[in-house]
């Protein structure tokens, strides 16, 4: 089970990135956060192989569950990690599309399309990691106990705080990338300030739409679980347990 699960988690964001397609726009490079050409459009076999790997891993998981079954809490863990990958690919595709100010002389249009959602990375990654850790704890509390022993952290609150680290590292990487690619530190600081203000408006306005999109995504994952996995328990008259 762990091999196809690992393949699914690793290759899913690559497959989503590939399926979203090239998102580049022509804009003022001084204000743009743009992925390098080799990453903007994946080499032909890479994206296709990632999609095939995801489909193959998913099929392997279905077969494994029909033949053997496993604790259903593993689905919660795997689902949370998959959502992290989807979020990374979706936000990354938009944030690095090179979109900035349509008119290089227009000072009132910050480069925020997609970038503002990077600001939510610590919260999104943190919440999903906590959900995954909670599911692992349900399966075997010894895993979390071993993690506490290695980190020498006894407080559950402080341990939960570690879940924010990946999101902050991703955010720091993006800011550092922008910092070194920005020809003018003044322009960079002004854009960051404008982006933060604009991001608040965008998040407030579009949050209902994002919530609906997220609900549909999670509903689709749960539906797939019922159709492909829960059906095994019903057909084989196997006791379903968490």
Order of alpha helices (4+ residues) and beta strands (2+ residues): alpha-alpha-alpha-alpha-alpha-alpha-alpha-alpha-alpha-alpha-alpha
